[in-house]
Amino acid sequence: MTSNSAILHDSQLKKALLQRGGDVSAIGLRDLKRYYALLKQSLSDLSFSIDEAGLICDALKDYNLEDNLERIETVLPQIHDAIQRNHLDRKWRVNSEILANKLKALSPCQTLALMDATEQFWVRRQSSPNEKIQEILLEVDLLHCCDFAL
């Protein structure tokens, strides 16, 4: 199955693309570019320490956020539960209350961007297991150059 046919087999996505008129593939590509730009912008507004970003990636490692936007609110409890269950705050030397307050302030778009970056982190980590965590976090925009320079 080609990627175009996969899009056309998702009835909700197909309907949304058709409502925008024109070539479904061109519109899908345009919208995907917009979505990635929005994710990148949403991440640029976040500020996590190396340890906080590492904890978030650790907590969300095997979490699967389906394409149901109503499930966005489940991401933060997932992180909280993983901290409690696996003592991630001790492992990563993170004040869980401070992190929880940062996470509570996230918009739905920032939460999606966080999930996307975490998924990218684990893809990168699996393909380059010897790469420093800090470098991967920078690559996926969970860290910014100045977040660890202080």
Sine and cosine of phi, psi and omega as CSV:
sin_phi,cos_phi,sin_psi,cos_psi,sin_omega,cos_omega
0.00,0.00,0.80,-0.60,0.03,-1.00
-0.97,0.22,0.27,-0.96,-0.01,-1.00
-0.89,0.45,-0.59,0.81,0.03,-1.00
-0.90,0.44,-0.68,0.74,0.00,-1.00
-0.94,0.35,-0.50,0.87,0.07,-1.00
-0.90,0.44,-0.66,0.75,0.05,-1.00
-0.89,0.46,-0.69,0.72,-0.06,-1.00
-0.95,0.32,-0.32,0.95,0.03,-1.00
-1.00,0.06,-0.18,0.98,0.09,-1.00
-1.00,-0.02,0.97,-0.25,-0.16,-0.99
-0.88,0.47,-0.64,0.77,0.00,-1.00
-0.92,0.39,-0.69,0.73,0.01,-1.00
-0.92,0.39,-0.67,0.74,0.02,-1.00
-0.87,0.50,-0.71,0.71,0.00,-1.00
-0.88,0.48,-0.70,0.71,0.00,-1.00
-0.89,0.46,-0.66,0.75,0.01,-1.00
-0.93,0.36,-0.66,0.75,-0.01,-1.00
-0.91,0.42,-0.53,0.85,0.02,-1.00
-0.91,0.41,-0.35,0.94,-0.02,-1.00
-1.00,0.01,-0.07,1.00,0.07,-1.00
0.96,0.27,0.21,-0.98,0.09,-1.00
0.96,0.28,-0.35,-0.94,-0.05,-1.00
-0.96,0.28,0.88,-0.48,-0.05,-1.00
-0.85,0.53,-0.66,0.75,-0.01,-1.00
-0.91,0.42,-0.70,0.72,-0.01,-1.00
-0.91,0.42,-0.66,0.75,0.00,-1.00
-0.93,0.38,-0.67,0.74,0.04,-1.00
-0.87,0.49,-0.67,0.74,0.02,-1.00
-0.91,0.42,-0.71,0.71,0.02,-1.00
-0.86,0.51,-0.73,0.68,-0.03,-1.00
-0.92,0.39,-0.58,0.81,0.05,-1.00
-0.91,0.42,-0.64,0.77,0.07,-1.00
-0.88,0.47,-0.68,0.73,0.05,-1.00
-0.88,0.47,-0.70,0.72,-0.02,-1.00
-0.88,0.48,-0.73,0.69,0.01,-1.00
-0.90,0.43,-0.61,0.80,0.06,-1.00
-0.90,0.45,-0.65,0.76,0.02,-1.00
-0.91,0.42,-0.66,0.75,0.05,-1.00
-0.88,0.47,-0.72,0.70,-0.01,-1.00
-0.87,0.49,-0.71,0.71,0.02,-1.00
-0.89,0.45,-0.66,0.75,0.00,-1.00
-0.89,0.45,-0.60,0.80,0.02,-1.00
-0.95,0.32,-0.53,0.85,-0.04,-1.00
-0.91,0.41,-0.36,0.93,0.02,-1.00
-1.00,0.09,-0.13,0.99,-0.05,-1.00
-1.00,-0.08,0.46,-0.89,0.03,-1.00
-0.65,-0.76,0.95,-0.31,0.05,-1.00
-0.84,-0.54,0.51,-0.86,0.16,-0.99
-0.96,0.27,0.20,-0.98,0.06,-1.00
-0.84,0.55,-0.71,0.70,-0.04,-1.00
-0.92,0.38,-0.63,0.78,0.04,-1.00
-0.90,0.44,-0.71,0.71,0.01,-1.00
-0.90,0.44,-0.65,0.76,0.05,-1.00
-0.89,0.46,-0.67,0.74,0.04,-1.00
-0.88,0.48,-0.71,0.71,0.00,-1.00
-0.86,0.51,-0.73,0.69,0.01,-1.00
-0.89,0.45,-0.66,0.75,0.03,-1.00
-0.88,0.48,-0.70,0.71,-0.05,-1.00
-0.92,0.38,-0.52,0.86,-0.08,-1.00
-0.98,-0.22,0.18,0.98,-0.11,-0.99
-0.77,0.64,-0.78,0.63,-0.08,-1.00
-0.95,-0.30,0.24,0.97,-0.02,-1.00
-0.99,0.16,0.72,-0.69,-0.03,-1.00
-0.90,-0.45,0.97,-0.25,0.07,-1.00
-1.00,0.04,0.93,-0.36,-0.02,-1.00
-0.94,0.33,0.08,-1.00,-0.08,-1.00
-0.99,0.16,0.32,0.95,0.05,-1.00
-1.00,-0.02,0.95,-0.30,-0.08,-1.00
-0.88,0.48,-0.33,0.94,0.03,-1.00
-0.94,0.34,-0.21,0.98,-0.03,-1.00
-1.00,-0.07,0.03,1.00,-0.01,-1.00
-0.83,0.56,-0.62,0.79,-0.06,-1.00
-0.92,0.39,-0.16,0.99,0.00,-1.00
-0.99,0.11,-0.21,0.98,-0.05,-1.00
-0.91,0.41,-0.75,0.67,-0.06,-1.00
-0.91,0.41,-0.69,0.73,0.11,-0.99
-0.88,0.47,-0.52,0.85,0.05,-1.00
-0.88,0.47,-0.69,0.73,0.03,-1.00
-0.91,0.42,-0.72,0.69,0.02,-1.00
-0.85,0.52,-0.73,0.69,0.00,-1.00
-0.89,0.46,-0.65,0.76,0.01,-1.00
-0.91,0.41,-0.60,0.80,0.06,-1.00
-0.88,0.47,-0.74,0.68,-0.02,-1.00
-0.91,0.42,-0.73,0.68,-0.08,-1.00
-0.93,0.37,-0.65,0.76,-0.13,-0.99
-0.93,-0.37,0.13,0.99,0.01,-1.00
0.79,0.61,0.70,0.72,-0.05,-1.00
-0.92,0.40,-0.44,0.90,0.04,-1.00
-0.90,0.43,-0.60,0.80,0.06,-1.00
-0.96,0.28,-0.70,0.72,-0.01,-1.00
-0.84,0.54,-0.69,0.72,-0.09,-1.00
-0.99,-0.15,0.03,1.00,0.00,-1.00
0.82,0.58,0.81,0.59,-0.06,-1.00
-0.86,-0.51,0.67,-0.75,0.13,-0.99
-0.97,0.22,0.95,-0.30,-0.11,-0.99
-0.91,0.42,-0.48,0.88,0.03,-1.00
-0.93,0.36,-0.68,0.73,0.04,-1.00
-0.89,0.45,-0.70,0.71,0.02,-1.00
-0.89,0.45,-0.69,0.73,0.00,-1.00
-0.85,0.52,-0.64,0.77,0.02,-1.00
-0.92,0.40,-0.62,0.78,0.07,-1.00
-0.89,0.45,-0.69,0.73,-0.05,-1.00
-0.94,0.35,-0.61,0.80,0.02,-1.00
-0.89,0.46,-0.46,0.89,-0.04,-1.00
-0.99,0.15,-0.10,0.99,-0.04,-1.00
-0.94,0.34,0.63,-0.78,0.15,-0.99
-0.98,0.20,0.26,-0.97,0.08,-1.00
-0.83,0.55,-0.63,0.78,0.01,-1.00
-0.91,0.40,-0.65,0.76,0.05,-1.00
-0.91,0.42,-0.59,0.81,0.05,-1.00
-0.91,0.42,-0.69,0.73,0.07,-1.00
-0.88,0.47,-0.66,0.75,0.02,-1.00
-0.89,0.45,-0.63,0.78,0.05,-1.00
-0.89,0.45,-0.70,0.71,0.05,-1.00
-0.88,0.47,-0.72,0.70,-0.02,-1.00
-0.87,0.49,-0.71,0.70,0.01,-1.00
-0.90,0.43,-0.62,0.78,0.04,-1.00
-0.90,0.44,-0.68,0.73,0.05,-1.00
-0.88,0.48,-0.67,0.74,0.04,-1.00
-0.90,0.44,-0.63,0.78,0.03,-1.00
-0.83,0.56,-0.74,0.67,-0.08,-1.00
-0.95,0.32,-0.55,0.84,0.10,-1.00
-0.89,0.46,-0.73,0.69,-0.01,-1.00
-0.91,0.41,-0.67,0.74,-0.02,-1.00
-0.89,0.46,-0.63,0.78,0.01,-1.00
-0.94,0.33,-0.58,0.81,-0.02,-1.00
-0.99,0.15,-0.40,0.92,0.00,-1.00
-0.70,-0.71,0.94,0.34,-0.12,-0.99
-0.90,0.43,-0.33,0.95,-0.02,-1.00
-1.00,-0.03,-0.11,0.99,0.01,-1.00
-0.94,0.33,0.62,-0.78,-0.01,-1.00
-0.90,0.44,0.64,-0.77,0.00,-1.00
-0.84,0.55,-0.67,0.74,0.00,-1.00
-0.83,0.56,-0.67,0.74,-0.01,-1.00
-0.92,0.39,-0.64,0.77,0.03,-1.00
-0.92,0.39,-0.68,0.74,0.03,-1.00
-0.87,0.49,-0.61,0.80,0.08,-1.00
-0.91,0.41,-0.69,0.72,-0.01,-1.00
-0.86,0.51,-0.64,0.77,-0.07,-1.00
-1.00,-0.06,0.14,0.99,0.08,-1.00
0.93,0.36,0.38,0.93,0.13,-0.99
-0.99,0.10,-0.25,0.97,0.12,-0.99
-0.81,-0.59,0.46,-0.89,0.11,-0.99
-0.88,-0.47,0.39,-0.92,-0.14,-0.99
-0.78,0.62,-0.53,0.85,-0.07,-1.00
-1.00,0.01,-0.17,0.99,-0.04,-1.00
-0.91,0.41,-0.43,0.90,-0.05,-1.00
-0.88,-0.48,0.03,1.00,-0.03,-1.00
-0.98,0.19,-0.29,0.96,-0.06,-1.00
-0.98,0.20,0.00,0.00,0.00,0.00
